[in-house]
Amino acid sequence: MSVAKPQGTMLGHPKGLFLLFTTELWERFSYYAMRAILVLYLVDKVQSDGGHGLGWTQAEALSLYGTFTGLVYLTPLIGGWLADNVLGQRKAIYFGGALMAAGQFLLAAPHSWIPGLETTVFYIGLGTLILGNGLFKPNISTMVGDLYEEGDHRRDGAFTIFYMGINLGAALSGFIVAWAYTSFGHATIVDGHEVFVNNWQAGFFCAGVGMIFSLIIQFLFAQKYLGDIGRVPAAKLEKQKAEEKGEVRKEPLTKVERDRIKVIMIMGLFTIIFWAGFEQAGGLMNLFTNEFTDRMVGSFEVPTTWFQSLNAIFIVLFAPVIASIWIRLGKNEPNSPVKFALGLFLLAIGFIFMIGAVMQMGGDASVKSSMWWLVGAYFFHTMGELCLSPIGLSMVTKLAPLRIASLMMGAWFLFVAAANKIGGVVGSFIGHGGEKEEQLANAMAIFSGIAITAALSGIILYFMADKLVDWMHGAESKHQTEAEVLESEIAVTAEHEAIKR
């Protein structure tokens, strides 16, 4: 595979890293801005003056949200294959970015321009976003790795920097998109009362502008700072080299390999439970924030989308802390399945906070719950993610036989895709409308069900841990320093975040 010629360094890393950092920052800004307002836009009532929502029920909106986020995980498998075998990563990023920008702008089309076709244009925009996502997301993180020769000690540190770009973009999105949809909204009279109508289209437009920034940065500076990286389909070249050396051969799986694959499959089932609960953040919890939470601080109402930035902020603040805790435990550091179980327990604790929020309301939808319940829930969900997210991809890369590594990675993302769709279906049980008290009762049942399921799953996995470690056959016995643990965990979390959501 061609390697870029050195173009100087910054902070000890190739300047191309900071190009990719900025490109991904704006792409993540674009995606999270759209994600923060998607279900809010779908359930917003259609106003008599051509208001900006589609007026769907909460159940319909959450079901679609689950389908959308599920497809966000599936399409990178196709996009990655196309980049490796046909397009090359650079072209895949250009085509994918252009499609994502087009999708955002289609979502941003004002209803007054397309009377009677709002839903059709919405579906076209969402479909375009999904296709673009598949081409764009799996290739940026791969190009980060290609900046460094095999064995270069700077590689994991590069993902630490890249990871910060991902979360900076995600954190900014909730604040900026809130400014957009509120600043360009307007007041109207409904049933004799003045109502403020949020301009969701302005939020989608803002997300589209972020995607355009990402494309422009990549287009102007890619050749200068990346050279030939990403221009030639990588898998195609590697396959040709292997064939020339006579290294392409089929071998049966050994017992050790079969055992390790069993670990991946079993852990995959538990990852469905975790992400199905965690992804309520952009769906059911987002609606709960909007409908049932007291967001007033004095005379200022905290925008709903600000809470969507909490996860990214907590990750940046606490990722080094969690990595430091593991290493300081020394020989007492838990193994990967136990960390995974801990992630499930922390997810359950987060939903106990949501149960507390509902209980504070006492079944009365006119009483709003404190926003601090939400802050606590997002905090514990993030702690669970930091225990679990670095394990998933890292485990697959350690356990999968090299000759089927891509296949096993694809299988892992199928588990996560299923989790997102299941999460949407679970969230949709809040109901199709009706009385707020009924929706509140349904939300209580959902939060309780997820908490119980996550806790029981954590207990089961905890007692299975020793057997799973035996089946790993020593794959995770390497001792690392604190710095190595931090860089390694942030590296795999960065790759996961680059494709995730």
C-alpha positions in Angstrom: 0.0 0.0 0.0 1.3 3.4 -0.9 2.5 5.6 1.9 2.4 9.4 2.0 5.7 11.2 1.8 6.6 13.0 5.0 5.1 16.5 5.1 6.5 17.6 8.4 5.2 16.9 11.9 3.1 18.6 14.5 3.3 17.6 18.2 5.5 14.7 17.0 2.9 13.3 14.6 2.4 13.6 10.9 0.4 16.7 9.9 -2.0 14.3 8.1 -3.3 13.2 11.5 -4.6 16.7 12.2 -6.2 16.9 8.8 -8.1 13.6 9.6 -8.8 14.9 13.1 -10.5 18.0 11.7 -12.3 16.1 9.0 -13.8 13.7 11.5 -14.6 16.4 14.0 -16.9 18.1 11.5 -18.4 14.8 10.3 -19.2 13.8 13.9 -20.6 17.3 14.5 -22.9 16.9 11.5 -24.1 13.4 12.5 -24.6 14.1 16.2 -26.4 17.4 15.4 -28.9 15.5 13.2 -29.2 12.6 15.7 -30.0 15.0 18.6 -33.1 16.4 16.9 -34.3 13.5 14.7 -37.0 12.1 17.1 -37.9 15.6 18.3 -38.6 16.6 14.7 -40.6 13.5 14.0 -42.9 13.9 17.0 -43.3 17.7 16.9 -46.9 18.6 16.1 -47.8 20.0 12.7 -48.9 23.6 13.2 -51.6 25.3 11.3 -49.1 27.9 9.9 -46.9 25.2 8.4 -45.0 24.2 11.5 -41.8 22.3 11.3 -42.6 18.8 12.7 -44.0 15.7 11.0 -46.5 15.0 13.8 -45.6 11.2 14.2 -46.4 9.3 17.4 -43.5 8.6 19.8 -43.7 4.9 19.0 -43.4 5.5 15.3 -40.5 7.9 15.8 -38.6 5.6 18.1 -39.1 2.6 15.8 -37.7 4.6 12.9 -34.8 5.8 15.0 -33.9 2.2 15.8 -34.0 1.2 12.1 -31.9 4.2 11.2 -29.2 3.7 13.8 -29.2 -0.1 12.9 -28.5 0.7 9.3 -25.8 3.1 10.3 -23.9 0.0 11.5 -24.7 -2.2 8.5 -23.7 0.1 5.7 -20.1 0.6 6.8 -19.6 -3.1 6.1 -20.5 -2.5 2.5 -18.7 0.9 2.3 -15.6 -0.6 3.7 -15.6 -3.4 1.1 -16.1 -0.9 -1.7 -13.3 1.3 -0.4 -10.9 -1.7 -0.1 -11.7 -3.3 -3.4 -13.1 -0.7 -5.8 -12.9 3.0 -4.8 -10.0 3.5 -2.4 -10.6 5.2 0.9 -10.1 8.8 -0.4 -12.8 8.5 -3.1 -15.1 6.7 -0.6 -14.8 9.6 1.8 -15.6 12.2 -1.0 -18.6 10.3 -2.3 -19.9 9.4 1.2 -19.4 13.0 2.5 -21.2 14.4 -0.5 -24.1 12.0 0.1 -24.3 12.8 3.8 -24.3 16.6 3.1 -27.1 16.1 0.5 -29.1 14.0 3.0 -28.8 16.7 5.7 -29.9 19.4 3.2 -32.9 17.3 2.1 -34.0 17.0 5.7 -33.6 20.7 6.0 -35.9 21.5 3.1 -38.7 23.8 4.5 -42.1 22.3 4.4 -43.5 25.3 2.5 -41.3 24.3 -0.5 -42.6 20.7 -0.6 -46.3 20.7 0.4 -47.6 17.2 0.6 -44.2 15.6 0.1 -42.6 16.3 3.4 -42.5 12.6 4.4 -41.2 11.5 1.0 -38.4 14.0 1.0 -37.6 13.0 4.6 -37.2 9.4 3.7 -35.1 10.2 0.7 -32.9 12.4 2.8 -32.5 9.8 5.5 -31.7 7.1 3.0 -29.1 9.3 1.4 -27.5 9.9 4.8 -27.4 6.1 5.5 -25.7 5.4 2.1 -23.2 8.3 2.6 -22.5 7.1 6.2 -21.5 3.7 4.8 -18.9 5.1 2.5 -17.5 7.7 4.9 -17.3 6.3 8.4 -15.2 3.1 8.1 -12.4 4.8 6.2 -11.2 7.7 8.2 -9.9 5.7 11.1 -8.2 3.2 8.7 -6.4 6.1 7.2 -5.2 7.2 10.6 -3.5 3.9 11.1 -2.0 4.0 7.6 -0.1 7.2 8.5 2.3 5.0 10.6 4.6 2.1 9.7 3.8 -1.2 11.4 5.3 -1.2 14.9 5.4 2.7 15.1 4.9 3.4 18.8 3.1 6.7 18.0 0.1 4.9 16.4 -1.9 4.4 19.6 -1.2 8.0 20.7 -2.5 9.1 17.3 -5.8 7.5 18.0 -5.9 9.4 21.3 -5.7 12.7 19.4 -8.2 11.4 16.8 -10.6 10.4 19.6 -10.5 13.9 21.1 -11.6 15.2 17.7 -14.5 12.8 17.6 -15.8 13.8 21.0 -15.2 17.5 20.5 -17.4 17.4 17.4 -20.0 15.4 19.3 -20.0 17.7 22.3 -20.3 20.9 20.2 -23.2 19.6 18.1 -25.8 19.6 20.9 -25.0 23.2 21.8 -24.8 24.6 18.3 -27.8 22.8 16.9 -29.9 24.1 19.8 -28.9 27.6 18.9 -29.9 27.0 15.3 -33.4 25.5 15.9 -34.3 28.0 18.6 -32.8 31.2 16.9 -34.7 30.5 13.7 -37.9 29.4 15.3 -40.9 31.7 15.7 -44.0 32.2 17.9 -47.5 31.4 16.6 -51.0 31.2 18.0 -52.5 27.7 18.6 -56.0 27.4 20.1 -55.8 31.0 21.4 -52.4 30.4 23.0 -49.0 31.6 21.9 -46.7 28.7 21.2 -43.0 28.8 20.2 -42.3 26.6 17.1 -38.8 25.3 16.8 -37.3 25.4 13.4 -35.9 21.9 13.1 -35.0 22.5 9.5 -32.4 25.1 10.6 -30.9 22.4 12.8 -30.6 20.0 9.9 -29.2 22.8 7.8 -26.6 23.4 10.4 -25.6 19.7 10.4 -25.3 19.9 6.6 -22.9 22.9 6.8 -20.8 20.9 9.2 -20.5 18.1 6.7 -19.6 20.6 4.0 -16.7 21.9 6.2 -15.5 18.3 6.6 -15.5 17.8 2.8 -13.8 21.1 2.0 -11.0 20.4 4.5 -10.4 17.0 3.1 -10.5 18.1 -0.5 -8.1 21.0 -0.1 -5.4 19.4 2.0 -5.6 15.6 1.5 -3.1 15.3 -1.2 -0.6 17.6 0.5 -0.7 15.9 3.9 -1.8 12.4 3.1 0.1 11.8 -0.2 -1.0 8.5 -1.7 -2.7 7.2 1.4 -6.2 6.1 0.6 -5.9 6.5 -3.2 -5.5 2.9 -4.1 -7.9 0.1 -2.9 -5.9 -1.5 -0.1 -7.4 -5.0 0.0 -6.9 -5.3 -3.8 -3.2 -4.6 -3.5 -2.8 -6.9 -0.5 -4.6 -9.7 -2.3 -2.3 -9.3 -5.3 0.8 -9.4 -3.1 -0.4 -12.5 -1.3 -1.2 -14.3 -4.6 2.3 -13.4 -6.0 3.9 -14.9 -2.8 1.6 -17.9 -2.9 0.3 -17.2 0.5 -3.4 -17.6 -0.3 -4.6 -20.9 1.1 -7.5 -22.3 3.0 -7.0 -24.0 6.4 -9.5 -25.6 8.8 -10.0 -23.8 12.1 -8.1 -25.2 15.0 -9.7 -26.0 18.4 -8.1 -22.8 19.9 -9.5 -20.7 17.0 -13.0 -22.3 17.4 -12.9 -21.6 21.2 -12.0 -18.0 20.6 -14.8 -17.6 18.0 -17.2 -18.9 20.6 -16.1 -16.1 23.0 -16.8 -13.5 20.3 -20.2 -14.9 19.6 -21.2 -15.1 23.3 -19.9 -11.6 24.1 -21.8 -10.4 21.0 -25.1 -11.5 22.6 -24.3 -9.5 25.7 -23.3 -6.4 23.6 -26.8 -6.4 22.1 -28.2 -5.9 25.6 -25.8 -3.1 26.5 -26.2 -1.1 23.3 -30.0 -1.6 23.1 -30.2 0.1 26.5 -27.4 2.7 25.8 -29.0 3.9 22.5 -32.1 5.0 24.3 -30.1 8.2 24.8 -31.0 9.5 21.3 -34.5 8.1 21.4 -36.6 7.5 24.5 -34.4 9.4 26.9 -34.3 12.3 24.4 -38.1 12.4 24.4 -38.3 12.1 28.2 -35.9 15.1 28.5 -38.1 17.1 26.2 -41.5 16.2 27.6 -41.1 15.3 31.3 -38.0 17.1 32.6 -37.8 20.5 34.3 -35.0 22.1 32.3 -35.3 25.6 33.9 -32.3 27.2 35.5 -33.7 30.5 36.7 -35.4 32.1 33.7 -33.3 30.0 31.2 -34.6 26.8 29.8 -31.8 24.3 29.0 -32.3 23.1 25.4 -33.1 19.3 25.1 -30.2 18.7 22.8 -27.6 19.9 25.3 -28.0 16.7 27.2 -26.9 14.8 24.1 -23.5 16.3 24.6 -23.0 14.9 28.1 -21.8 11.5 26.9 -19.0 13.0 24.8 -18.0 15.4 27.6 -17.9 12.6 30.2 -15.9 10.4 27.8 -13.2 13.0 27.4 -13.0 13.7 31.1 -13.1 10.2 32.5 -11.4 7.9 29.8 -8.0 8.6 31.3 -9.3 8.0 34.8 -10.8 4.6 34.0 -7.7 3.5 32.2 -5.6 4.6 35.2 -7.8 2.6 37.6 -7.3 -0.6 35.6 -3.5 -0.4 35.7 -3.3 0.7 39.3 -5.3 -2.5 40.2 -2.2 -4.4 39.0 -2.8 -8.1 39.3 -6.3 -7.5 40.6 -7.3 -5.9 37.3 -10.5 -7.6 36.1 -10.4 -9.6 32.9 -12.4 -8.5 29.8 -15.6 -10.4 30.5 -15.7 -9.0 34.0 -15.2 -5.5 32.7 -18.0 -6.2 30.2 -20.2 -7.3 33.1 -19.3 -4.2 35.0 -20.4 -2.1 32.0 -23.8 -3.8 32.1 -24.1 -3.1 35.9 -23.3 0.5 35.3 -25.9 0.7 32.6 -28.5 -0.7 35.0 -27.5 1.9 37.6 -28.0 4.7 35.0 -31.6 3.4 34.4 -32.2 3.4 38.2 -31.7 7.1 37.9 -34.3 7.3 35.2 -36.7 5.2 37.4 -36.0 7.8 40.1 -37.0 10.6 37.7 -40.3 8.9 37.0 -41.0 8.2 40.7 -40.3 11.9 41.5 -43.3 12.8 39.2 -45.6 10.4 41.2 -47.5 9.5 38.0 -48.5 13.1 37.4 -47.3 14.2 34.0 -47.9 17.9 34.9 -45.0 17.5 37.5 -41.6 17.7 35.9 -38.7 15.7 37.1 -35.3 17.2 38.0 -32.7 17.3 35.2 -30.1 15.9 37.6 -31.6 12.5 37.2 -30.7 12.7 33.6 -27.2 13.9 34.3 -26.7 10.9 36.7 -28.1 8.5 34.1 -25.8 9.8 31.3 -22.8 9.7 33.7 -23.3 6.0 34.6 -24.1 5.0 31.1 -20.8 6.7 30.0 -18.9 4.9 32.7 -20.4 1.6 31.4 -19.4 2.5 27.9 -15.8 3.1 29.0 -15.7 -0.3 30.7 -17.2 -2.1 27.7 -16.6 -0.2 24.5 -12.8 -0.6 24.3 -13.2 -4.3 24.9 -15.5 -5.1 21.9 -13.3 -4.2 18.9 -10.1 -5.0 20.8 -11.4 -8.5 21.7 -12.3 -9.2 18.1 -8.9 -8.2 16.8 -7.2 -10.3 19.5 -9.4 -13.4 19.2 -10.4 -13.7 15.5 -8.2 -15.9 13.3 -6.3 -13.5 11.0 -7.7 -15.1 7.8 -11.3 -14.4 8.8 -10.7 -11.2 10.9 -12.7 -9.0 8.5 -15.6 -11.5 8.6 -15.6 -11.6 12.4 -15.5 -7.8 12.6 -18.5 -7.7 10.3 -20.3 -10.2 12.5 -19.5 -8.0 15.5 -21.1 -4.9 13.9 -24.1 -7.1 13.0 -24.6 -7.6 16.7 -24.4 -3.8 17.3 -26.8 -3.2 14.4 -29.3 -5.6 15.9 -28.9 -3.8 19.3 -29.8 -0.5 17.7 -32.9 -1.8 16.0 -34.0 -3.7 19.2 -33.4 -0.5 21.2 -35.7 1.4 18.9 -38.4 -1.2 19.2 -38.1 -1.3 23.0 -38.3 2.5 23.2 -41.4 2.5 21.0 -43.3 0.7 23.7 -43.9 4.1 25.3 -47.0 4.1 23.1 -48.6 5.7 20.1 -49.8 8.9 21.9 -52.8 9.3 24.2 -52.5 10.4 27.8 -49.2 11.7 29.1 -49.8 9.6 32.3 -50.0 6.5 30.2 -46.8 7.3 28.4 -45.1 8.0 31.8 -46.2 4.6 33.1 -44.9 2.9 29.9 -41.6 4.8 30.3 -41.3 3.5 33.9 -41.9 -0.1 32.7 -39.2 0.3 29.9 -36.6 1.8 32.2 -37.3 -0.9 34.8 -37.1 -3.6 32.3 -33.8 -2.5 30.8 -32.3 -2.1 34.3 -33.4 -5.6 35.4 -32.3 -7.2 32.1 -28.9 -5.4 32.2 -28.3 -6.4 35.8 -29.2 -10.0 35.3 -27.1 -10.2 32.2 -24.2 -8.8 34.1 -24.6 -11.4 36.8 -24.7 -14.2 34.2 -21.7 -12.9 32.4 -19.7 -12.5 35.6 -20.2 -16.2 36.5 -19.2 -17.2 32.9 -16.1 -15.0 32.9 -13.6 -17.7 34.0 -14.8 -20.1 31.3 -14.6 -17.4 28.6 -11.1 -16.5 29.7 -10.1 -20.2 29.4 -11.5 -20.3 25.8 -9.4 -17.2 25.0 -6.3 -19.4 25.4 -4.1 -16.6 26.8 -5.1 -13.9 24.3 -5.2 -11.2 27.0 -2.3 -12.1 29.2 0.1 -9.3 28.1 1.1 -6.8 30.9 1.0 -3.1 29.9 2.1 0.2 31.4 -0.5 2.8 32.4 0.3 4.9 29.3 0.0 1.8 27.1 -3.4 0.9 28.6 -4.7 4.5 28.2 -3.5 4.7 24.6 -4.8 1.2 23.7 -8.2 1.7 25.2 -8.7 5.1 23.7 -7.5 3.8 20.3 -10.1 1.1 20.1 -12.8 3.4 21.5 -11.9 5.9 18.8 -12.3 3.4 16.1 -15.6 2.3 17.6 -16.9 5.8 17.9 -15.8 6.6 14.3 -18.2 3.9 13.0 -20.7 4.0 15.9 -24.0 6.0 16.0 
